[in-house]
């Protein structure tokens, strides 16, 4: 690699257990995805940071120009994205005030490996790549920008499934083996109903005020998901986990909303009612895909194809 060129890659994420409760110390099972995002920074003499973000189809969806070395947003085709990126640059400079001073100019491009609307971590993969490039603490960048538990950042650099916990506010990450012997009965279905994570967290915060018994219950369920050896038990654990979250958030389960007649179980992943759900069923792959296709859900991905 040319020394004037810096290339990084981070993996996307799905949260199997512990949604919302991971914010308050519950142990969560998180799954990095095979798809992620790459970032390439090329040094030049242009006196600016020229930024270009490409989607999975190679189409540029954000272009911006930023001041060097302050990282302030100057111009571009999307003010909100430009200001958000400038906020991340500012957070980098909080940790490393002289970081951008070493460059005469920069062209940076990012490329997503999954559709932007899938919610697999376009922000977390960006943050992880920028943290690695700048040699800064990714979790501190998260705290100063997007907020959240940080499980997605842990997934970004993980080589496989992890247990994630905030212990006294500090992330604990443990690599684990999680590929159930019945993984061929697990599918990820894209609902296409984008959820705002911040809104979901705000709803959770209104309902839950640090309840240790619930955190322990969720952590125990996470452990049971980890050690489960058969599909019927796994489906039972999904029902238990969904019931806890449904009761606390006072929101209906995804299965009750869309898939009441599904011969198996459905689990929400991350923000409830959002991007992907997990389906577990003894149905064959063809039967499972046919069921969801008939309901109007065309994106059905096997566990093997999705998870790192």
MIKOLMI-74680 format. One record per residue: x, y, z of N, C-alpha, C in turn. Coordinates in nm, 2 decimals, m for minus. Layout:
<rs>
n_x,n_y,n_z,ca_x,ca_y,ca_z,c_x,c_y,c_z
X,Y,Z,X,Y,Z,X,Y,Z
...
</rs>
This chain:
<rs>
n_x,n_y,n_z,ca_x,ca_y,ca_z,c_x,c_y,c_z
0.09,m0.12,0.00,0.00,0.00,0.00,0.09,0.12,0.00
0.06,0.22,m0.09,0.13,0.35,m0.09,0.12,0.42,0.05
0.23,0.47,0.09,0.23,0.53,0.23,0.14,0.66,0.23
0.10,0.71,0.11,0.01,0.83,0.11,m0.13,0.78,0.09
m0.15,0.66,0.11,m0.29,0.60,0.10,m0.32,0.52,0.22
m0.44,0.54,0.28,m0.47,0.47,0.41,m0.61,0.40,0.38
m0.61,0.27,0.40,m0.73,0.19,0.37,m0.77,0.11,0.50
m0.90,0.12,0.52,m0.96,0.06,0.64,m1.09,m0.01,0.61
m1.13,m0.11,0.68,m1.26,m0.18,0.66,m1.32,m0.22,0.80
m1.45,m0.21,0.81,m1.52,m0.25,0.93,m1.64,m0.32,0.89
m1.68,m0.41,0.98,m1.80,m0.50,0.96,m1.93,m0.44,1.02
m2.04,m0.47,0.95,m2.17,m0.43,1.00,m2.21,m0.51,1.13
m2.34,m0.49,1.17,m2.38,m0.55,1.30,m2.52,m0.59,1.30
m2.56,m0.69,1.38,m2.69,m0.72,1.42,m2.69,m0.75,1.57
m2.79,m0.71,1.65,m2.80,m0.74,1.79,m2.90,m0.84,1.81
m2.86,m0.96,1.85,m2.95,m1.07,1.87,m3.03,m1.07,2.00
m2.96,m1.04,2.11,m3.03,m1.02,2.24,m2.98,m0.90,2.31
m3.07,m0.85,2.41,m3.03,m0.74,2.49,m3.06,m0.60,2.44
m3.14,m0.60,2.33,m3.17,m0.47,2.27,m3.22,m0.37,2.38
m3.18,m0.25,2.38,m3.21,m0.14,2.47,m3.15,m0.17,2.61
m3.16,m0.29,2.67,m3.11,m0.32,2.80,m2.96,m0.32,2.81
m2.90,m0.34,2.69,m2.75,m0.33,2.69,m2.70,m0.19,2.73
m2.78,m0.09,2.72,m2.75,0.04,2.76,m2.73,0.05,2.91
m2.79,m0.04,2.98,m2.79,m0.03,3.13,m2.72,m0.15,3.19
m2.63,m0.22,3.11,m2.54,m0.32,3.17,m2.58,m0.46,3.15
m2.69,m0.49,3.08,m2.73,m0.62,3.04,m2.62,m0.68,2.95
m2.60,m0.81,2.96,m2.51,m0.88,2.86,m2.59,m0.91,2.73
m2.53,m0.86,2.62,m2.60,m0.88,2.49,m2.51,m0.97,2.40
m2.58,m1.04,2.31,m2.52,m1.12,2.21,m2.53,m1.05,2.08
m2.41,m1.01,2.02,m2.40,m0.93,1.90,m2.33,m1.00,1.79
m2.38,m0.98,1.67,m2.33,m1.06,1.56,m2.28,m0.97,1.45
m2.14,m0.97,1.42,m2.09,m0.89,1.31,m2.14,m0.95,1.18
m2.16,m0.87,1.08,m2.21,m0.92,0.95,m2.09,m0.93,0.85
m2.11,m1.02,0.75,m2.00,m1.03,0.65,m1.99,m0.90,0.57
m2.10,m0.83,0.56,m2.09,m0.70,0.48,m2.06,m0.59,0.58
m1.99,m0.49,0.52,m1.95,m0.38,0.61,m1.92,m0.25,0.52
m1.82,m0.17,0.55,m1.79,m0.05,0.48,m1.64,m0.03,0.48
m1.59,0.01,0.36,m1.44,0.04,0.35,m1.42,0.19,0.34
m1.31,0.23,0.38,m1.27,0.38,0.37,m1.13,0.39,0.32
m1.11,0.48,0.23,m0.98,0.50,0.17,m0.95,0.65,0.18
m0.83,0.69,0.24,m0.79,0.83,0.25,m0.66,0.84,0.17
m0.66,0.93,0.07,m0.55,0.95,m0.02,m0.49,1.09,0.01
m0.37,1.10,0.04,m0.30,1.24,0.06,m0.28,1.30,m0.07
m0.30,1.44,m0.07,m0.27,1.52,m0.19,m0.23,1.66,m0.14
m0.24,1.76,m0.24,m0.20,1.89,m0.20,m0.31,1.99,m0.21
m0.44,1.95,m0.20,m0.55,2.03,m0.24,m0.59,2.13,m0.12
m0.53,2.12,m0.01,m0.56,2.21,0.10,m0.69,2.19,0.17
m0.77,2.09,0.13,m0.90,2.06,0.18,m0.91,1.91,0.21
m1.02,1.88,0.27,m1.07,1.74,0.28,m1.18,1.72,0.18
m1.16,1.65,0.07,m1.26,1.62,m0.03,m1.32,1.49,0.01
m1.45,1.48,0.03,m1.51,1.35,0.08,m1.62,1.31,m0.02
m1.62,1.17,m0.04,m1.71,1.11,m0.14,m1.76,0.98,m0.08
m1.89,0.96,m0.06,m1.94,0.84,0.00,m2.02,0.77,m0.11
m1.99,0.64,m0.13,m2.06,0.56,m0.24,m2.15,0.45,m0.17
m2.26,0.43,m0.24,m2.35,0.32,m0.19,m2.31,0.19,m0.25
m2.38,0.08,m0.22,m2.35,m0.05,m0.27,m2.34,m0.06,m0.42
m2.42,0.02,m0.49,m2.42,0.02,m0.63,m2.31,0.11,m0.70
m2.23,0.17,m0.61,m2.12,0.25,m0.67,m2.17,0.39,m0.70
m2.29,0.43,m0.65,m2.34,0.56,m0.67,m2.31,0.65,m0.56
m2.25,0.77,m0.59,m2.22,0.87,m0.48,m2.34,0.93,m0.42
m2.36,0.91,m0.29,m2.47,0.96,m0.22,m2.44,1.08,m0.13
m2.31,1.10,m0.10,m2.27,1.23,m0.03,m2.14,1.27,m0.08
m2.13,1.40,m0.11,m2.00,1.47,m0.15,m1.99,1.59,m0.06
m1.87,1.61,m0.01,m1.86,1.73,0.07,m1.71,1.78,0.07
m1.70,1.91,0.10,m1.56,1.97,0.12,m1.55,2.03,0.26
m1.44,2.00,0.32,m1.41,2.04,0.46,m1.28,2.11,0.47
m1.28,2.21,0.56,m1.16,2.28,0.59,m1.05,2.19,0.64
m0.93,2.22,0.61,m0.81,2.15,0.67,m0.73,2.26,0.73
m0.69,2.25,0.86,m0.70,2.13,0.94,m0.82,2.13,1.04
m0.91,2.22,1.03,m1.02,2.23,1.13,m1.13,2.12,1.12
m1.14,2.07,0.99,m1.25,1.97,0.97,m1.39,2.03,0.96
m1.40,2.16,0.95,m1.53,2.23,0.95,m1.59,2.21,0.81
m1.72,2.18,0.81,m1.79,2.16,0.68,m1.81,2.29,0.60
m1.77,2.29,0.48,m1.78,2.41,0.39,m1.89,2.40,0.29
m1.89,2.29,0.21,m2.00,2.28,0.11,m2.02,2.14,0.08
m2.13,2.10,0.02,m2.16,1.97,m0.02,m2.31,1.95,m0.06
m2.35,1.83,m0.09,m2.48,1.80,m0.14,m2.58,1.76,m0.04
m2.54,1.76,0.09,m2.63,1.72,0.20,m2.58,1.78,0.33
m2.64,1.89,0.37,m2.59,1.97,0.49,m2.59,1.88,0.61
m2.69,1.80,0.63,m2.70,1.72,0.76,m2.58,1.62,0.77
m2.55,1.55,0.66,m2.44,1.46,0.65,m2.31,1.53,0.67
m2.30,1.65,0.61,m2.17,1.73,0.62,m2.15,1.77,0.76
m2.25,1.82,0.83,m2.24,1.87,0.97,m2.21,1.75,1.06
m2.27,1.63,1.04,m2.25,1.52,1.12,m2.10,1.47,1.11
m2.05,1.47,0.98,m1.91,1.43,0.96,m1.81,1.53,1.03
m1.85,1.66,1.02,m1.77,1.76,1.08,m1.77,1.75,1.23
m1.88,1.70,1.29,m1.89,1.67,1.43,m1.79,1.56,1.47
m1.78,1.46,1.39,m1.69,1.35,1.41,m1.55,1.40,1.40
m1.52,1.48,1.30,m1.38,1.54,1.29,m1.35,1.62,1.42
m1.44,1.69,1.47,m1.42,1.77,1.59,m1.39,1.68,1.71
m1.47,1.57,1.72,m1.44,1.47,1.82,m1.30,1.41,1.81
m1.26,1.38,1.69,m1.12,1.33,1.67,m1.02,1.43,1.72
m1.04,1.56,1.69,m0.95,1.67,1.73,m0.95,1.69,1.88
m1.06,1.66,1.95,m1.06,1.66,2.10,m0.96,1.57,2.15
m0.94,1.45,2.09,m0.84,1.36,2.14,m0.71,1.38,2.08
m0.70,1.42,1.95,m0.57,1.44,1.88,m0.58,1.58,1.81
m0.55,1.69,1.88,m0.57,1.82,1.83,m0.49,1.85,1.70
m0.38,1.78,1.68,m0.30,1.81,1.56,m0.31,1.70,1.45
m0.41,1.62,1.46,m0.42,1.51,1.36,m0.42,1.55,1.22
m0.50,1.65,1.18,m0.52,1.69,1.04,m0.40,1.78,1.00
m0.32,1.83,1.09,m0.21,1.92,1.05,m0.10,1.85,0.97
m0.10,1.72,0.98,0.01,1.65,0.91,m0.02,1.63,0.76
m0.14,1.68,0.72,m0.18,1.66,0.58,m0.19,1.79,0.50
m0.14,1.79,0.38,m0.16,1.91,0.29,m0.30,1.91,0.23
m0.35,1.79,0.21,m0.48,1.78,0.15,m0.52,1.63,0.15
m0.65,1.60,0.14,m0.70,1.47,0.15,m0.82,1.44,0.06
m0.82,1.33,m0.01,m0.94,1.28,m0.07,m0.98,1.15,0.00
m1.10,1.15,0.05,m1.15,1.04,0.13,m1.27,0.98,0.06
m1.27,0.85,0.04,m1.40,0.79,m0.01,m1.43,0.67,0.07
m1.56,0.65,0.09,m1.62,0.54,0.16,m1.71,0.46,0.07
m1.71,0.33,0.09,m1.79,0.24,0.01,m1.87,0.14,0.09
m2.00,0.15,0.09,m2.08,0.06,0.16,m2.10,m0.08,0.09
m2.10,m0.19,0.16,m2.11,m0.32,0.10,m2.26,m0.37,0.12
m2.34,m0.29,0.18,m2.48,m0.33,0.20,m2.57,m0.20,0.17
m2.69,m0.22,0.13,m2.78,m0.11,0.11,m2.79,m0.02,0.23
m2.78,0.11,0.21,m2.78,0.21,0.31,m2.90,0.20,0.41
m3.02,0.16,0.35,m3.14,0.15,0.43,m3.15,0.03,0.52
m3.06,m0.07,0.50,m3.06,m0.19,0.58,m3.04,m0.17,0.73
m2.97,m0.07,0.76,m2.95,m0.05,0.91,m2.85,m0.14,0.97
m2.75,m0.18,0.89,m2.65,m0.27,0.94,m2.52,m0.20,1.00
m2.53,m0.07,1.00,m2.42,0.01,1.07,m2.34,0.10,0.98
m2.41,0.18,0.89,m2.33,0.27,0.81,m2.26,0.37,0.90
m2.32,0.41,1.01,m2.25,0.51,1.10,m2.14,0.44,1.18
m2.17,0.32,1.24,m2.07,0.26,1.33,m1.95,0.22,1.25
m1.97,0.17,1.13,m1.85,0.13,1.04,m1.77,0.25,1.01
m1.83,0.36,0.98,m1.76,0.49,0.95,m1.68,0.53,1.07
m1.75,0.53,1.19,m1.68,0.57,1.31,m1.56,0.48,1.34
m1.58,0.35,1.32,m1.47,0.26,1.35,m1.35,0.28,1.26
m1.38,0.31,1.13,m1.27,0.33,1.03,m1.20,0.46,1.06
m1.27,0.57,1.10,m1.21,0.69,1.13,m1.13,0.68,1.25
m1.17,0.61,1.35,m1.10,0.59,1.48,m0.97,0.52,1.45
m0.97,0.42,1.37,m0.85,0.34,1.33,m0.75,0.43,1.26
m0.80,0.51,1.17,m0.71,0.60,1.09,m0.64,0.70,1.18
m0.72,0.76,1.27,m0.67,0.87,1.35,m0.61,0.82,1.48
m0.62,0.69,1.51,m0.56,0.64,1.63,m0.63,0.69,1.76
m0.76,0.71,1.74,m0.84,0.76,1.86,m0.92,0.65,1.92
m0.98,0.68,2.03,m1.07,0.59,2.10,m1.21,0.59,2.04
m1.25,0.48,1.97,m1.37,0.48,1.90,m1.49,0.50,1.99
m1.49,0.45,2.11,m1.60,0.46,2.21,m1.61,0.61,2.26
m1.50,0.68,2.27,m1.51,0.82,2.30,m1.56,0.90,2.19
m1.53,0.86,2.06,m1.59,0.93,1.95,m1.74,0.91,1.95
m1.78,0.79,1.98,m1.93,0.76,1.98,m2.00,0.84,2.09
m1.94,0.85,2.21,m1.99,0.93,2.31,m2.01,1.07,2.27
m1.91,1.13,2.20,m1.91,1.27,2.16,m1.99,1.30,2.03
m2.05,1.19,1.97,m2.12,1.21,1.85,m2.26,1.15,1.85
m2.27,1.02,1.81,m2.40,0.95,1.80,m2.46,0.91,1.93
m2.37,0.87,2.02,m2.43,0.81,2.15,m2.46,0.66,2.12
m2.50,0.59,2.23,m2.54,0.45,2.22,m2.45,0.37,2.30
m2.48,0.24,2.30,m2.41,0.14,2.38,m2.27,0.11,2.34
m2.24,0.12,2.21,m2.11,0.08,2.15,m2.10,m0.06,2.10
m2.20,m0.14,2.12,m2.19,m0.28,2.07,m2.16,m0.28,1.92
m2.21,m0.18,1.85,m2.19,m0.18,1.70,m2.04,m0.15,1.67
m1.98,m0.07,1.75,m1.83,m0.05,1.73,m1.75,m0.18,1.76
m1.80,m0.25,1.86,m1.73,m0.38,1.90,m1.74,m0.47,1.78
m1.86,m0.48,1.72,m1.88,m0.57,1.60,m1.80,m0.52,1.49
m1.78,m0.39,1.47,m1.70,m0.34,1.35,m1.57,m0.40,1.34
m1.50,m0.43,1.45,m1.37,m0.49,1.44,m1.36,m0.64,1.49
m1.47,m0.70,1.52,m1.48,m0.83,1.57,m1.46,m0.93,1.45
m1.41,m1.05,1.48,m1.39,m1.15,1.38,m1.50,m1.26,1.38
m1.60,m1.24,1.47,m1.71,m1.33,1.49,m1.80,m1.28,1.60
m1.90,m1.36,1.64,m2.00,m1.32,1.74,m1.93,m1.28,1.87
m1.99,m1.19,1.94,m1.93,m1.14,2.07,m2.04,m1.13,2.18
m2.00,m1.14,2.30,m2.08,m1.09,2.41,m2.04,m0.95,2.45
m2.13,m0.86,2.46,m2.10,m0.72,2.49,m2.17,m0.67,2.61
m2.10,m0.60,2.70,m2.16,m0.55,2.82,m2.10,m0.42,2.85
m2.18,m0.32,2.90,m2.13,m0.20,2.96,m2.12,m0.23,3.11
m1.99,m0.23,3.16,m1.97,m0.26,3.30,m1.91,m0.13,3.36
m2.00,m0.07,3.45,m1.96,0.06,3.51,m1.93,0.16,3.40
m2.01,0.15,3.29,m1.99,0.24,3.18,m1.88,0.21,3.08
m1.80,0.11,3.11,m1.69,0.07,3.02,m1.73,m0.06,2.94
m1.69,m0.06,2.81,m1.73,m0.18,2.73,m1.65,m0.30,2.76
m1.72,m0.41,2.78,m1.65,m0.54,2.79,m1.69,m0.62,2.67
m1.59,m0.67,2.60,m1.61,m0.75,2.47,m1.55,m0.89,2.49
m1.63,m0.99,2.47,m1.58,m1.13,2.47,m1.62,m1.20,2.34
m1.51,m1.25,2.27,m1.54,m1.33,2.15,m1.60,m1.46,2.19
m1.70,m1.51,2.12,m1.76,m1.63,2.15,m1.79,m1.71,2.03
m1.81,m1.84,2.04,m1.86,m1.92,1.93,m2.01,m1.92,1.93
m2.07,m1.87,1.83,m2.22,m1.88,1.82,m2.25,m1.92,1.68
m2.27,m2.04,1.65,m2.32,m2.09,1.52,m2.40,m2.22,1.56
m2.52,m2.20,1.60,m2.60,m2.32,1.65,m2.60,m2.43,1.54
m2.61,m2.55,1.59,m2.62,m2.67,1.50,m2.74,m2.66,1.41
m2.84,m2.58,1.46,m2.96,m2.56,1.37,m2.96,m2.43,1.30
m2.84,m2.37,1.28,m2.83,m2.24,1.21,m2.90,m2.24,1.07
m2.91,m2.36,1.01,m2.97,m2.36,0.88,m3.12,m2.33,0.89
m3.18,m2.33,1.01,m3.32,m2.30,1.04,m3.34,m2.15,1.08
m3.23,m2.07,1.07,m3.23,m1.93,1.11,m3.22,m1.84,0.98
m3.31,m1.74,0.98,m3.31,m1.65,0.86,m3.32,m1.50,0.91
m3.27,m1.41,0.83,m3.28,m1.27,0.86,m3.38,m1.21,0.75
m3.48,m1.15,0.79,m3.58,m1.09,0.70,m3.58,m0.94,0.71
m3.57,m0.87,0.60,m3.56,m0.73,0.60,m3.71,m0.68,0.59
m3.75,m0.60,0.70,m3.88,m0.55,0.70,m3.90,m0.42,0.63
m3.79,m0.35,0.61,m3.80,m0.22,0.53,m3.87,m0.11,0.61
m3.88,m0.12,0.74,m3.95,m0.02,0.82,m3.85,0.05,0.91
m3.77,0.14,0.85,m3.66,0.21,0.92,m3.71,0.27,1.05
m3.63,0.24,1.16,m3.66,0.29,1.29,m3.55,0.39,1.33
m3.59,0.49,1.40,m3.49,0.59,1.46,m3.45,0.53,1.59
m3.32,0.49,1.60,m3.27,0.43,1.72,m3.28,0.53,1.84
m3.26,0.65,1.82,m3.27,0.75,1.93,m3.41,0.76,1.98
m3.51,0.75,1.90,m3.65,0.75,1.94,m3.68,0.63,2.03
m3.63,0.51,1.98,m3.65,0.39,2.05,m3.58,0.39,2.19
m3.46,0.45,2.20,m3.39,0.46,2.32,m3.47,0.55,2.42
m3.52,0.66,2.36,m3.60,0.76,2.44,m3.72,0.69,2.50
m3.79,0.61,2.42,m3.91,0.54,2.47,m3.87,0.44,2.58
m3.76,0.37,2.56,m3.71,0.28,2.66,m3.68,0.35,2.79
m3.61,0.47,2.78,m3.57,0.54,2.90,m3.69,0.59,2.98
m3.80,0.62,2.91,m3.92,0.66,2.98,m3.98,0.54,3.06
m3.96,0.42,3.01,m4.02,0.30,3.07,m3.94,0.24,3.18
m3.81,0.25,3.16,m3.71,0.17,3.25,m3.62,0.26,3.32
m3.61,0.25,3.45,m3.52,0.32,3.53,m3.43,0.22,3.61
m3.32,0.18,3.54,m3.22,0.10,3.61,m3.28,m0.01,3.70
m3.34,m0.11,3.64,m3.40,m0.22,3.71,m3.31,m0.34,3.71
m3.23,m0.37,3.81,m3.13,m0.47,3.81,m3.19,m0.61,3.78
m3.31,m0.64,3.83,m3.37,m0.77,3.81,m3.40,m0.79,3.66
m3.44,m0.69,3.59,m3.46,m0.71,3.45,m3.33,m0.73,3.37
m3.23,m0.65,3.41,m3.10,m0.67,3.35,m3.04,m0.81,3.37
m3.06,m0.86,3.49,m3.02,m1.00,3.52,m3.10,m1.10,3.43
m3.23,m1.07,3.42,m3.31,m1.16,3.34,m3.27,m1.17,3.19
m3.24,m1.05,3.14,m3.19,m1.04,3.00,m3.06,m1.11,2.98
m2.97,m1.08,3.08,m2.83,m1.14,3.07,m2.84,m1.30,3.08
m2.93,m1.35,3.16,m2.95,m1.49,3.17,m3.00,m1.55,3.04
m3.10,m1.48,2.98,m3.15,m1.52,2.85,m3.04,m1.52,2.74
m2.95,m1.42,2.75,m2.84,m1.42,2.65,m2.76,m1.54,2.67
m2.73,m1.58,2.79,m2.65,m1.70,2.82,m2.72,m1.82,2.77
m2.85,m1.83,2.78,m2.92,m1.94,2.74,m2.93,m1.95,2.58
m2.94,m1.84,2.52,m2.93,m1.83,2.37,m2.79,m1.89,2.33
m2.69,m1.86,2.40,m2.55,m1.90,2.37,m2.54,m2.05,2.37
m2.60,m2.11,2.48,m2.57,m2.25,2.50,m2.68,m2.34,2.45
m2.78,m2.29,2.39,m2.90,m2.36,2.34,m2.86,m2.46,2.23
m2.91,m2.59,2.24,m2.87,m2.69,2.16,m2.97,m2.74,2.06
m3.10,m2.69,2.07,m3.20,m2.74,1.98,m3.30,m2.63,1.94
m3.36,m2.64,1.83,m3.45,m2.54,1.77,m3.57,m2.51,1.86
m3.64,m2.61,1.91,m3.76,m2.58,2.00,m3.72,m2.49,2.12
m3.61,m2.52,2.18,m3.56,m2.45,2.30,m3.53,m2.30,2.25
m3.47,m2.29,2.14,m3.43,m2.16,2.09,m3.56,m2.08,2.06
m3.66,m2.14,2.00,m3.78,m2.07,1.98,m3.85,m2.03,2.11
m3.84,m2.11,2.21,m3.89,m2.07,2.34,m3.82,m1.95,2.40
m3.69,m1.95,2.38,m3.61,m1.84,2.43,m3.65,m1.71,2.36
m3.67,m1.72,2.23,m3.72,m1.60,2.15,m3.85,m1.55,2.21
m3.94,m1.64,2.24,m4.07,m1.60,2.30,m4.05,m1.53,2.43
m3.97,m1.58,2.51,m3.94,m1.52,2.65,m3.88,m1.38,2.63
m3.78,m1.37,2.55,m3.71,m1.24,2.53,m3.80,m1.14,2.47
m3.88,m1.18,2.37,m3.98,m1.08,2.31,m4.08,m1.04,2.41
m4.13,m1.13,2.49,m4.23,m1.10,2.59,m4.18,m0.99,2.69
m4.06,m1.01,2.73,m4.00,m0.91,2.83,m4.00,m0.77,2.77
m3.94,m0.76,2.64,m3.93,m0.63,2.58,m4.06,m0.58,2.55
m4.16,m0.66,2.50,m4.29,m0.61,2.46,m4.36,m0.55,2.58
m4.35,m0.62,2.70,m4.42,m0.58,2.82,m4.36,m0.45,2.87
m4.23,m0.43,2.86,m4.17,m0.31,2.91,m4.19,m0.19,2.82
m4.17,m0.21,2.69,m4.19,m0.10,2.59,m4.33,m0.07,2.56
m4.42,m0.17,2.60,m4.56,m0.16,2.56,m4.58,m0.15,2.41
m4.51,m0.23,2.34,m4.51,m0.24,2.20,m4.54,m0.39,2.16
m4.62,m0.40,2.05,m4.65,m0.54,2.00,m4.53,m0.61,1.94
m4.52,m0.74,1.96,m4.41,m0.82,1.90,m4.43,m0.82,1.74
m4.31,m0.83,1.67,m4.32,m0.83,1.53,m4.40,m0.95,1.48
m4.40,m1.06,1.55,m4.47,m1.18,1.50,m4.62,m1.14,1.51
m4.67,m1.08,1.62,m4.81,m1.04,1.63,m4.85,m0.94,1.53
m4.76,m0.85,1.49,m4.79,m0.75,1.39,m4.80,m0.80,1.25
m4.70,m0.88,1.21,m4.69,m0.92,1.07,m4.70,m1.07,1.04
m4.67,m1.15,1.13,m4.65,m1.30,1.10,m4.72,m1.39,1.20
m4.84,m1.36,1.23,m4.91,m1.44,1.33,m4.92,m1.59,1.30
m4.93,m1.62,1.17,m4.95,m1.76,1.12,m4.82,m1.82,1.09
m4.70,m1.76,1.12,m4.57,m1.82,1.09,m4.55,m1.94,1.18
m4.51,m2.05,1.12,m4.49,m2.17,1.20,m4.34,m2.18,1.25
m4.32,m2.09,1.35,m4.19,m2.07,1.41,m4.19,m1.95,1.49
m4.08,m1.89,1.52,m4.07,m1.77,1.60,m4.00,m1.66,1.53
m4.03,m1.54,1.57,m3.98,m1.41,1.51,m3.92,m1.33,1.62
m3.79,m1.28,1.60,m3.73,m1.20,1.70,m3.69,m1.07,1.64
m3.73,m0.96,1.70,m3.68,m0.82,1.66,m3.53,m0.81,1.69
m3.46,m0.74,1.61,m3.31,m0.72,1.63,m3.29,m0.57,1.64
m3.23,m0.53,1.75,m3.20,m0.38,1.77,m3.33,m0.31,1.79
m3.34,m0.19,1.73,m3.46,m0.10,1.74,m3.59,m0.18,1.70
m3.68,m0.18,1.79,m3.80,m0.27,1.77,m3.88,m0.22,1.65
m3.93,m0.31,1.57,m4.01,m0.28,1.46,m3.93,m0.23,1.34
m3.80,m0.25,1.35,m3.71,m0.18,1.25,m3.67,m0.26,1.13
m3.54,m0.27,1.11,m3.49,m0.31,0.98,m3.50,m0.46,0.96
m3.43,m0.54,1.04,m3.43,m0.69,1.02,m3.49,m0.76,1.14
m3.55,m0.87,1.11,m3.60,m0.96,1.22,m3.53,m1.10,1.19
m3.52,m1.18,1.30,m3.47,m1.31,1.29,m3.59,m1.41,1.29
m3.59,m1.50,1.19,m3.69,m1.60,1.19,m3.63,m1.74,1.22
m3.69,m1.81,1.31,m3.65,m1.95,1.34,m3.76,m2.04,1.31
m3.74,m2.14,1.23,m3.85,m2.23,1.19,m3.79,m2.37,1.14
m3.87,m2.47,1.17,m3.83,m2.61,1.12,m3.87,m2.62,0.97
m3.94,m2.52,0.91,m3.97,m2.52,0.77,m3.84,m2.54,0.69
m3.85,m2.59,0.57,m3.74,m2.59,0.48,m3.70,m2.45,0.43
m3.59,m2.43,0.37,m3.55,m2.30,0.32,m3.64,m2.25,0.22
m3.68,m2.34,0.13,m3.78,m2.30,0.02,m3.91,m2.26,0.08
m3.96,m2.34,0.17,m4.09,m2.30,0.24,m4.08,m2.17,0.31
m3.97,m2.15,0.38,m3.96,m2.03,0.46,m3.95,m1.91,0.37
m3.87,m1.91,0.27,m3.86,m1.80,0.17,m4.00,m1.78,0.11
m4.07,m1.88,0.07,m4.20,m1.87,0.00,m4.30,m1.80,0.10
m4.29,m1.83,0.23,m4.38,m1.77,0.33,m4.36,m1.62,0.33
m4.24,m1.58,0.34,m4.21,m1.43,0.36,m4.24,m1.36,0.23
m4.20,m1.42,0.11,m4.22,m1.36,m0.02,m4.37,m1.34,m0.04
m4.46,m1.43,0.00,m4.60,m1.42,m0.01,m4.65,m1.30,0.07
m4.58,m1.28,0.18,m4.62,m1.16,0.27,m4.57,m1.03,0.22
m4.49,m1.04,0.11,m4.44,m0.91,0.05,m4.30,m0.88,0.10
m4.23,m0.97,0.17,m4.09,m0.95,0.22,m4.00,m1.03,0.13
m3.93,m0.96,0.04,m3.85,m1.03,m0.06,m3.71,m1.06,m0.02
m3.66,m0.99,0.09,m3.52,m1.01,0.13,m3.52,m1.11,0.25
m3.48,m1.23,0.22,m3.47,m1.34,0.32,m3.33,m1.39,0.31
m3.25,m1.38,0.41,m3.10,m1.41,0.41,m3.07,m1.52,0.51
m3.00,m1.62,0.47,m2.97,m1.73,0.56,m2.86,m1.68,0.66
m2.86,m1.75,0.77,m2.76,m1.72,0.88,m2.62,m1.73,0.82
m2.60,m1.84,0.75,m2.47,m1.86,0.69,m2.42,m1.75,0.60
m2.51,m1.69,0.52,m2.48,m1.58,0.43,m2.46,m1.45,0.50
m2.52,m1.43,0.61,m2.52,m1.30,0.68,m2.41,m1.28,0.78
m2.39,m1.38,0.86,m2.31,m1.36,0.98,m2.16,m1.40,0.96
m2.07,m1.31,1.01,m1.93,m1.34,1.00,m1.88,m1.46,1.07
</rs>
